[in-house]
Amino acid sequence: MEAEVFSALIGGRKLYVWGSGHFGTSIYYAMARIGIDVSGFVDTNKAGHEFLGFNVMKPDDILAQGKDNIFIIISAFFTDEISKICEANGFCHSNDYLTHADINPYYFEVDVAGCCNLRCITCPRGNSPAGPEVGMMSFASYEKVLDKLLREVPLLSDIQFYSWGEPLLNPKLPQMISHTVSKGIAAAVSSNLSLKCSLETVVKASPTWFRVSLSGADDDTYSVIHRLGDLSLVIENLRQLSVLRAKFAPEMFVEVNYHLYKHNLGGVANMAKLCKDLGFVFRTNYAYTDPLDAIIDYAGGIPLPPKMEEGRQYLLLGIDEAIELSQQSGLHDCVSENRFVIHSDLSLRRCTHLYNNKSSILAENFLEIPLDEIFFRANNCEVCRICRRHGVHRFHFAYADKGIEVGSEL
């Protein structure tokens, strides 16, 4: 959507963003870049909390003001459910509210580090015999990537500095973050935080969103999945992150994402308390296993790789059940239909959940191929047809709405 069209659509109404997470932040940045003021944020779970200098509102309080006074952008995960709430209150899609996908339907992960320090057994880095092991993206290359995206995606809202690599391994990450934010684009970092690094330089660069992923609250449970990881180092870095945020980047949104497995449920309360003490948002979710390549093969009768087979025993929702749920929702869109990965070597992959499949590479050099051509190739990608034929294009969605309530009362 062009900025002028969007501005005319809002008219004189107040603009509220429904969602106070990373995607809400990214919409806020995109609006600021085109000169449109956001009046506030709406969030059922975070009402009353402060977010980007605003007091987060309850949905009912905003919806009661009516569509003649309010325009809404839904920038939260459960878009369909929130859309139904808006419609029930007289708000019409395209006239009175839009979704994040209406404004910016494409998401780009820029894997600035083509390697990882851990070997987690539910992640391709730890359970796959092969995959994209490449070096670090240079700052010069990243500048060109961002310039191209800004030219071809008018309302580009955010850049996600991660995929299968650990972004904090790239010494140029702070420079990349600063450059991104200076362009009026939200910068998201996701880390295992189980490494020694110059965390201060990263925080000083002011990323808008920082996620830490872990799978346990003590060494024994954490090490089951996060192979080669050191939980004491993670906690030390979390404490340092809290101090550095207060000093250098108080508006940086920090989220600790606790992956739920059969063996680590007893640690939820302790980790939730630590996050509360440090001022971080604590979220839980049912863990799943990747890569999707192996899930596609498995649905076609090919056994899982040994490490994936080992990891599946810890899953709260089994692979077979998740595949069945995916196949039952076959009419719905693919979870990653409009998500792309730009690797550190500038190759571009079709799907954020694929890892080994070479046919998912849509461009050997992202800088040389126009986005229109990339989207054409994406729509005609053979691996997507195979994935849909096996009915596993919604595999990850089976896990998405589970486990969210665990620890939410703490």
VOZA-52461 format. One record per residue (C-alpha): residue number from 1; residue in three letters; x, y, z. Coordinates in Angstrom, 2 decimals, decimal comma. Layout:
% residues N
ATOM	nr	rest	x	y	z
ATOM	NUM	ALA	X	Y	Z
...
% end
This chain:
% residues 410
ATOM	nr	rest	x	y	z
ATOM	1	MET	0,00	0,00	0,00
ATOM	2	GLU	1,28	3,46	-0,93
ATOM	3	ALA	1,60	6,04	1,85
ATOM	4	GLU	-0,74	8,53	0,19
ATOM	5	VAL	-3,51	5,96	-0,17
ATOM	6	PHE	-3,18	4,95	3,46
ATOM	7	SER	-3,22	8,53	4,72
ATOM	8	ALA	-6,38	9,31	2,75
ATOM	9	LEU	-8,06	6,17	4,13
ATOM	10	ILE	-7,51	7,20	7,74
ATOM	11	GLY	-8,75	10,72	7,14
ATOM	12	GLY	-9,18	12,68	10,37
ATOM	13	ARG	-9,61	9,63	12,59
ATOM	14	LYS	-7,28	8,65	15,40
ATOM	15	LEU	-5,04	5,71	14,55
ATOM	16	TYR	-4,60	2,89	17,05
ATOM	17	VAL	-2,39	-0,16	16,65
ATOM	18	TRP	-3,81	-3,40	18,06
ATOM	19	GLY	-0,76	-5,26	19,35
ATOM	20	SER	2,05	-4,14	21,64
ATOM	21	GLY	4,79	-6,49	20,52
ATOM	22	HIS	7,42	-6,33	17,82
ATOM	23	PHE	4,95	-6,02	14,95
ATOM	24	GLY	3,15	-3,21	16,73
ATOM	25	THR	6,49	-1,46	17,07
ATOM	26	SER	7,25	-1,99	13,39
ATOM	27	ILE	3,94	-0,40	12,35
ATOM	28	TYR	4,63	2,55	14,65
ATOM	29	TYR	7,98	3,07	12,91
ATOM	30	ALA	6,48	2,76	9,44
ATOM	31	MET	3,79	5,33	10,25
ATOM	32	ALA	6,34	7,76	11,69
ATOM	33	ARG	8,41	7,44	8,52
ATOM	34	ILE	5,51	8,66	6,38
ATOM	35	GLY	4,36	11,34	8,80
ATOM	36	ILE	1,28	9,66	10,32
ATOM	37	ASP	0,77	9,91	14,08
ATOM	38	VAL	-0,21	6,86	16,11
ATOM	39	SER	-2,56	7,78	18,96
ATOM	40	GLY	-1,93	4,66	21,00
ATOM	41	PHE	-1,86	0,88	21,32
ATOM	42	VAL	-4,52	-1,70	22,10
ATOM	43	ASP	-3,78	-5,06	23,71
ATOM	44	THR	-5,99	-7,35	25,75
ATOM	45	ASN	-3,12	-8,89	27,72
ATOM	46	LYS	-0,99	-5,78	28,19
ATOM	47	ALA	-3,66	-3,15	28,93
ATOM	48	GLY	-2,42	-0,70	31,53
ATOM	49	HIS	1,24	-1,27	30,70
ATOM	50	GLU	3,39	1,42	29,11
ATOM	51	PHE	4,58	0,79	25,57
ATOM	52	LEU	6,63	3,21	23,46
ATOM	53	GLY	5,53	6,01	25,76
ATOM	54	PHE	1,82	5,15	25,51
ATOM	55	ASN	-0,49	3,66	28,10
ATOM	56	VAL	-1,80	0,49	26,42
ATOM	57	MET	-5,61	0,56	26,16
ATOM	58	LYS	-8,24	-2,14	26,53
ATOM	59	PRO	-9,91	-3,07	23,23
ATOM	60	ASP	-13,42	-2,28	24,53
ATOM	61	ASP	-12,40	1,25	25,48
ATOM	62	ILE	-11,21	1,99	21,95
ATOM	63	LEU	-13,90	0,13	20,03
ATOM	64	ALA	-16,58	1,99	21,99
ATOM	65	GLN	-15,43	5,25	20,40
ATOM	66	GLY	-16,72	3,99	17,04
ATOM	67	LYS	-15,45	3,75	13,51
ATOM	68	ASP	-16,16	7,42	12,78
ATOM	69	ASN	-13,49	8,40	15,28
ATOM	70	ILE	-11,09	5,47	15,29
ATOM	71	PHE	-9,04	3,63	12,69
ATOM	72	ILE	-7,29	0,40	13,68
ATOM	73	ILE	-4,29	-1,51	12,36
ATOM	74	ILE	-4,22	-5,08	13,63
ATOM	75	SER	-0,60	-5,98	14,24
ATOM	76	ALA	-0,94	-8,99	16,53
ATOM	77	PHE	-0,65	-12,72	15,94
ATOM	78	PHE	-4,34	-13,72	16,12
ATOM	79	THR	-5,44	-11,55	13,23
ATOM	80	ASP	-8,56	-13,53	12,32
ATOM	81	GLU	-9,94	-13,48	15,85
ATOM	82	ILE	-9,28	-9,76	16,30
ATOM	83	SER	-10,83	-9,01	12,91
ATOM	84	LYS	-14,03	-10,73	14,05
ATOM	85	ILE	-14,10	-8,56	17,17
ATOM	86	CYS	-13,71	-5,43	15,06
ATOM	87	GLU	-16,47	-6,53	12,68
ATOM	88	ALA	-18,80	-7,29	15,61
ATOM	89	ASN	-18,32	-3,70	16,74
ATOM	90	GLY	-19,21	-2,23	13,35
ATOM	91	PHE	-15,68	-1,78	11,97
ATOM	92	CYS	-15,34	-2,83	8,33
ATOM	93	HIS	-12,18	-4,25	6,85
ATOM	94	SER	-10,47	-1,92	4,35
ATOM	95	ASN	-12,61	1,02	5,51
ATOM	96	ASP	-12,15	1,14	9,29
ATOM	97	TYR	-9,36	-1,30	10,00
ATOM	98	LEU	-6,49	-3,00	8,22
ATOM	99	THR	-4,18	-5,83	9,13
ATOM	100	HIS	-0,41	-5,70	9,19
ATOM	101	ALA	-0,44	-7,83	6,03
ATOM	102	ASP	-2,64	-5,29	4,22
ATOM	103	ILE	0,01	-2,63	4,72
ATOM	104	ASN	3,12	-4,73	4,37
ATOM	105	PRO	2,42	-8,33	3,35
ATOM	106	TYR	6,06	-9,39	3,10
ATOM	107	TYR	8,46	-10,21	5,91
ATOM	108	PHE	12,20	-10,43	5,52
ATOM	109	GLU	14,61	-12,20	7,80
ATOM	110	VAL	18,19	-11,13	7,13
ATOM	111	ASP	20,43	-13,89	8,43
ATOM	112	VAL	23,48	-11,72	9,07
ATOM	113	ALA	25,37	-14,62	10,67
ATOM	114	GLY	25,55	-17,81	8,66
ATOM	115	CYS	26,41	-19,92	11,68
ATOM	116	CYS	25,36	-20,63	15,27
ATOM	117	ASN	27,23	-21,35	18,49
ATOM	118	LEU	24,68	-23,98	19,63
ATOM	119	ARG	23,44	-27,31	18,28
ATOM	120	CYS	19,85	-27,52	19,54
ATOM	121	ILE	18,26	-30,85	18,64
ATOM	122	THR	14,92	-29,36	17,56
ATOM	123	CYS	16,70	-26,85	15,28
ATOM	124	PRO	18,27	-27,66	11,90
ATOM	125	ARG	21,64	-26,42	13,14
ATOM	126	GLY	21,70	-29,31	15,56
ATOM	127	ASN	19,67	-32,05	13,89
ATOM	128	SER	20,44	-31,81	10,16
ATOM	129	PRO	23,40	-33,40	8,41
ATOM	130	ALA	23,75	-30,50	5,99
ATOM	131	GLY	22,60	-26,95	5,47
ATOM	132	PRO	23,60	-23,36	4,74
ATOM	133	GLU	26,88	-22,89	6,63
ATOM	134	VAL	28,20	-19,59	5,32
ATOM	135	GLY	30,07	-16,64	6,76
ATOM	136	MET	29,07	-13,22	8,03
ATOM	137	MET	27,24	-10,61	6,00
ATOM	138	SER	29,32	-7,47	5,60
ATOM	139	PHE	27,94	-4,05	6,47
ATOM	140	ALA	28,41	-2,94	2,86
ATOM	141	SER	26,25	-5,83	1,65
ATOM	142	TYR	23,61	-5,11	4,27
ATOM	143	GLU	23,41	-1,47	3,20
ATOM	144	LYS	22,66	-2,60	-0,35
ATOM	145	VAL	20,04	-5,09	0,86
ATOM	146	LEU	18,24	-2,43	2,89
ATOM	147	ASP	18,36	0,12	0,08
ATOM	148	LYS	16,81	-2,39	-2,31
ATOM	149	LEU	14,05	-3,29	0,14
ATOM	150	LEU	13,20	0,36	0,74
ATOM	151	ARG	12,95	0,97	-3,00
ATOM	152	GLU	10,70	-2,01	-3,65
ATOM	153	VAL	8,60	-2,17	-0,44
ATOM	154	PRO	7,17	1,33	0,19
ATOM	155	LEU	5,97	0,68	3,75
ATOM	156	LEU	8,71	-1,70	4,85
ATOM	157	SER	8,09	-1,89	8,58
ATOM	158	ASP	10,88	-3,98	10,04
ATOM	159	ILE	14,01	-6,03	9,52
ATOM	160	GLN	14,53	-9,23	11,47
ATOM	161	PHE	18,22	-9,93	12,03
ATOM	162	TYR	18,01	-13,68	12,37
ATOM	163	SER	16,98	-16,97	10,82
ATOM	164	TRP	19,06	-20,08	11,51
ATOM	165	GLY	22,13	-18,09	12,60
ATOM	166	GLU	23,05	-16,36	15,86
ATOM	167	PRO	23,14	-12,64	14,95
ATOM	168	LEU	25,31	-11,59	17,90
ATOM	169	LEU	28,19	-13,51	16,32
ATOM	170	ASN	28,41	-10,85	13,60
ATOM	171	PRO	30,63	-7,99	14,85
ATOM	172	LYS	28,91	-5,60	12,41
ATOM	173	LEU	25,46	-6,17	13,92
ATOM	174	PRO	25,44	-2,92	15,99
ATOM	175	GLN	26,30	-0,91	12,88
ATOM	176	MET	23,53	-2,67	10,94
ATOM	177	ILE	20,99	-1,98	13,68
ATOM	178	SER	21,91	1,70	13,93
ATOM	179	HIS	21,69	2,12	10,17
ATOM	180	THR	18,28	0,43	10,07
ATOM	181	VAL	16,81	2,53	12,88
ATOM	182	SER	18,20	5,71	11,29
ATOM	183	LYS	16,08	4,88	8,22
ATOM	184	GLY	12,91	4,73	10,34
ATOM	185	ILE	12,64	0,94	10,30
ATOM	186	ALA	12,17	-1,30	13,33
ATOM	187	ALA	15,11	-3,60	14,01
ATOM	188	ALA	14,49	-7,01	15,62
ATOM	189	VAL	17,14	-9,24	17,16
ATOM	190	SER	16,62	-12,81	18,37
ATOM	191	SER	19,40	-14,52	20,29
ATOM	192	ASN	20,09	-17,60	22,38
ATOM	193	LEU	22,25	-15,26	24,53
ATOM	194	SER	24,46	-18,22	25,45
ATOM	195	LEU	27,66	-16,54	24,34
ATOM	196	LYS	30,19	-13,96	25,37
ATOM	197	CYS	29,78	-10,88	23,22
ATOM	198	SER	29,83	-7,09	23,23
ATOM	199	LEU	26,24	-6,81	24,42
ATOM	200	GLU	26,68	-3,14	25,31
ATOM	201	THR	27,45	-2,13	21,71
ATOM	202	VAL	24,32	-3,99	20,53
ATOM	203	VAL	22,07	-2,26	23,07
ATOM	204	LYS	23,61	1,14	22,35
ATOM	205	ALA	22,56	0,65	18,71
ATOM	206	SER	18,94	0,71	20,01
ATOM	207	PRO	17,23	-2,28	18,44
ATOM	208	THR	13,49	-1,88	18,82
ATOM	209	TRP	12,89	-5,50	19,83
ATOM	210	PHE	15,15	-8,08	21,45
ATOM	211	ARG	14,02	-11,68	21,94
ATOM	212	VAL	15,84	-14,30	23,96
ATOM	213	SER	14,94	-17,96	23,45
ATOM	214	LEU	15,57	-20,66	26,03
ATOM	215	SER	14,26	-24,04	27,11
ATOM	216	GLY	14,82	-24,44	30,84
ATOM	217	ALA	15,35	-22,71	34,17
ATOM	218	ASP	18,20	-24,94	35,38
ATOM	219	ASP	21,26	-26,47	33,76
ATOM	220	ASP	19,87	-30,00	33,53
ATOM	221	THR	16,65	-29,11	31,69
ATOM	222	TYR	18,22	-26,38	29,54
ATOM	223	SER	21,01	-28,61	28,22
ATOM	224	VAL	18,59	-31,30	27,01
ATOM	225	ILE	17,62	-29,15	23,99
ATOM	226	HIS	20,12	-26,29	23,92
ATOM	227	ARG	23,19	-28,43	23,25
ATOM	228	LEU	26,52	-26,64	23,87
ATOM	229	GLY	24,61	-23,91	25,73
ATOM	230	ASP	25,40	-22,48	29,18
ATOM	231	LEU	22,36	-21,34	31,15
ATOM	232	SER	24,43	-19,51	33,76
ATOM	233	LEU	25,88	-17,41	30,94
ATOM	234	VAL	22,37	-16,78	29,57
ATOM	235	ILE	21,16	-15,54	32,96
ATOM	236	GLU	24,26	-13,40	33,41
ATOM	237	ASN	23,60	-11,84	30,00
ATOM	238	LEU	19,91	-11,33	30,85
ATOM	239	ARG	20,86	-9,38	33,95
ATOM	240	GLN	23,35	-7,34	31,97
ATOM	241	LEU	20,74	-6,74	29,26
ATOM	242	SER	18,35	-5,31	31,85
ATOM	243	VAL	20,98	-2,89	33,14
ATOM	244	LEU	22,10	-1,85	29,67
ATOM	245	ARG	18,55	-1,29	28,47
ATOM	246	ALA	17,81	1,02	31,40
ATOM	247	LYS	20,99	2,96	30,66
ATOM	248	PHE	21,07	3,15	26,87
ATOM	249	ALA	17,78	2,01	25,29
ATOM	250	PRO	14,81	2,24	27,69
ATOM	251	GLU	12,27	1,85	24,88
ATOM	252	MET	13,76	-1,41	23,61
ATOM	253	PHE	11,16	-4,18	23,93
ATOM	254	VAL	12,67	-7,31	25,47
ATOM	255	GLU	10,87	-10,64	25,34
ATOM	256	VAL	12,04	-13,92	26,82
ATOM	257	ASN	10,51	-16,79	24,91
ATOM	258	TYR	10,38	-20,00	26,95
ATOM	259	HIS	9,96	-23,05	24,73
ATOM	260	LEU	7,74	-25,58	26,48
ATOM	261	TYR	8,75	-29,25	26,43
ATOM	262	LYS	7,64	-32,23	28,51
ATOM	263	HIS	10,74	-32,03	30,69
ATOM	264	ASN	10,89	-28,29	31,48
ATOM	265	LEU	7,41	-27,28	32,65
ATOM	266	GLY	8,56	-27,16	36,27
ATOM	267	GLY	10,89	-24,25	35,50
ATOM	268	VAL	8,27	-21,87	34,13
ATOM	269	ALA	7,51	-20,12	37,43
ATOM	270	ASN	11,17	-19,47	38,26
ATOM	271	MET	11,97	-18,07	34,85
ATOM	272	ALA	8,80	-15,98	34,83
ATOM	273	LYS	9,80	-14,44	38,17
ATOM	274	LEU	13,32	-13,67	36,95
ATOM	275	CYS	11,91	-11,91	33,87
ATOM	276	LYS	9,47	-9,93	35,98
ATOM	277	ASP	12,32	-8,82	38,25
ATOM	278	LEU	14,36	-7,76	35,22
ATOM	279	GLY	11,44	-5,94	33,58
ATOM	280	PHE	11,17	-8,27	30,60
ATOM	281	VAL	8,06	-9,68	28,97
ATOM	282	PHE	7,86	-13,42	29,55
ATOM	283	ARG	6,14	-15,61	26,96
ATOM	284	THR	5,71	-19,34	26,63
ATOM	285	ASN	4,97	-21,43	23,58
ATOM	286	TYR	4,81	-25,10	22,67
ATOM	287	ALA	8,12	-26,06	21,11
ATOM	288	TYR	8,15	-27,62	17,65
ATOM	289	THR	10,88	-29,12	15,54
ATOM	290	ASP	12,36	-28,01	12,23
ATOM	291	PRO	13,39	-28,14	9,42
ATOM	292	LEU	10,21	-28,34	7,37
ATOM	293	ASP	12,19	-30,25	4,72
ATOM	294	ALA	12,29	-33,25	7,05
ATOM	295	ILE	8,62	-32,86	8,02
ATOM	296	ILE	7,64	-32,92	4,33
ATOM	297	ASP	9,74	-36,05	3,82
ATOM	298	TYR	8,27	-37,65	6,94
ATOM	299	ALA	4,71	-36,98	5,75
ATOM	300	GLY	5,73	-38,76	2,55
ATOM	301	GLY	6,97	-41,84	4,41
ATOM	302	ILE	10,68	-41,04	4,88
ATOM	303	PRO	12,06	-41,48	8,44
ATOM	304	LEU	13,23	-38,45	10,39
ATOM	305	PRO	16,97	-37,83	10,85
ATOM	306	PRO	18,30	-39,38	14,10
ATOM	307	LYS	18,61	-36,08	16,02
ATOM	308	MET	15,09	-35,03	15,06
ATOM	309	GLU	13,87	-38,44	16,17
ATOM	310	GLU	15,61	-37,85	19,50
ATOM	311	GLY	14,11	-34,39	19,87
ATOM	312	ARG	10,52	-35,40	19,13
ATOM	313	GLN	10,23	-37,36	22,36
ATOM	314	TYR	10,28	-34,09	24,30
ATOM	315	LEU	7,52	-32,36	22,32
ATOM	316	LEU	4,24	-31,65	24,11
ATOM	317	LEU	2,38	-31,85	20,80
ATOM	318	GLY	3,56	-34,79	18,74
ATOM	319	ILE	4,67	-34,47	15,13
ATOM	320	ASP	1,97	-36,85	13,87
ATOM	321	GLU	-0,76	-34,91	15,66
ATOM	322	ALA	0,55	-31,59	14,32
ATOM	323	ILE	0,61	-32,97	10,78
ATOM	324	GLU	-2,97	-34,20	11,19
ATOM	325	LEU	-4,08	-30,77	12,42
ATOM	326	SER	-2,29	-29,15	9,48
ATOM	327	GLN	-3,98	-31,47	7,01
ATOM	328	GLN	-7,37	-30,70	8,54
ATOM	329	SER	-6,83	-26,96	7,90
ATOM	330	GLY	-5,69	-27,42	4,32
ATOM	331	LEU	-7,85	-24,61	2,92
ATOM	332	HIS	-6,03	-21,97	4,96
ATOM	333	ASP	-2,95	-20,06	3,92
ATOM	334	CYS	0,55	-21,27	4,53
ATOM	335	VAL	2,09	-19,89	7,71
ATOM	336	SER	5,21	-18,72	5,84
ATOM	337	GLU	3,66	-17,84	2,49
ATOM	338	ASN	5,04	-14,28	2,50
ATOM	339	ARG	8,13	-14,77	4,63
ATOM	340	PHE	11,57	-14,83	3,03
ATOM	341	VAL	15,14	-15,27	4,23
ATOM	342	ILE	18,08	-13,34	2,85
ATOM	343	HIS	21,19	-15,32	3,78
ATOM	344	SER	24,53	-13,82	4,70
ATOM	345	ASP	25,84	-14,83	1,24
ATOM	346	LEU	22,90	-12,84	-0,29
ATOM	347	SER	21,04	-15,91	-1,53
ATOM	348	LEU	17,29	-15,79	-0,86
ATOM	349	ARG	15,23	-18,72	0,44
ATOM	350	ARG	11,52	-19,22	-0,16
ATOM	351	CYS	10,50	-20,22	3,35
ATOM	352	THR	11,72	-19,47	6,86
ATOM	353	HIS	11,25	-23,10	7,92
ATOM	354	LEU	13,16	-24,78	5,10
ATOM	355	TYR	16,85	-25,51	5,51
ATOM	356	ASN	18,39	-28,17	3,26
ATOM	357	ASN	16,16	-28,08	0,19
ATOM	358	LYS	18,12	-26,37	-2,59
ATOM	359	SER	14,98	-25,84	-4,70
ATOM	360	SER	13,78	-23,34	-2,09
ATOM	361	ILE	16,52	-20,89	-3,11
ATOM	362	LEU	14,76	-18,32	-5,28
ATOM	363	ALA	17,81	-16,16	-6,02
ATOM	364	GLU	21,52	-16,76	-5,72
ATOM	365	ASN	21,98	-13,02	-5,22
ATOM	366	PHE	19,04	-11,05	-3,85
ATOM	367	LEU	20,53	-7,77	-5,10
ATOM	368	GLU	20,37	-8,89	-8,72
ATOM	369	ILE	16,72	-10,01	-8,88
ATOM	370	PRO	13,72	-7,61	-8,72
ATOM	371	LEU	11,16	-8,42	-6,05
ATOM	372	ASP	8,45	-8,89	-8,67
ATOM	373	GLU	10,50	-11,69	-10,19
ATOM	374	ILE	11,20	-13,17	-6,75
ATOM	375	PHE	7,47	-13,21	-5,94
ATOM	376	PHE	6,76	-14,86	-9,30
ATOM	377	ARG	9,30	-17,56	-8,53
ATOM	378	ALA	7,83	-17,96	-5,04
ATOM	379	ASN	4,35	-18,52	-6,44
ATOM	380	ASN	5,71	-21,23	-8,72
ATOM	381	CYS	8,04	-22,93	-6,26
ATOM	382	GLU	7,98	-26,73	-6,56
ATOM	383	VAL	8,76	-27,37	-2,90
ATOM	384	CYS	5,65	-25,37	-1,96
ATOM	385	ARG	3,49	-27,61	-4,14
ATOM	386	ILE	4,98	-30,71	-2,51
ATOM	387	CYS	4,46	-29,22	0,96
ATOM	388	ARG	0,80	-28,46	0,23
ATOM	389	ARG	0,29	-31,85	-1,38
ATOM	390	HIS	1,35	-33,50	1,88
ATOM	391	GLY	-0,76	-30,99	3,82
ATOM	392	VAL	2,03	-29,78	6,11
ATOM	393	HIS	2,06	-26,11	5,09
ATOM	394	ARG	0,19	-25,38	8,35
ATOM	395	PHE	2,37	-27,64	10,49
ATOM	396	HIS	3,77	-24,84	12,66
ATOM	397	PHE	0,39	-23,22	13,18
ATOM	398	ALA	-0,68	-26,30	15,14
ATOM	399	TYR	1,75	-25,17	17,84
ATOM	400	ALA	1,20	-21,43	17,60
ATOM	401	ASP	-1,79	-20,99	19,89
ATOM	402	LYS	-0,73	-23,54	22,49
ATOM	403	GLY	1,10	-22,82	25,71
ATOM	404	ILE	0,51	-19,08	25,59
ATOM	405	GLU	-1,43	-19,14	28,85
ATOM	406	VAL	1,29	-21,05	30,73
ATOM	407	GLY	2,95	-18,68	33,17
ATOM	408	SER	0,75	-15,74	32,14
ATOM	409	GLU	-0,68	-15,47	35,66
ATOM	410	LEU	2,79	-15,20	37,23
% end
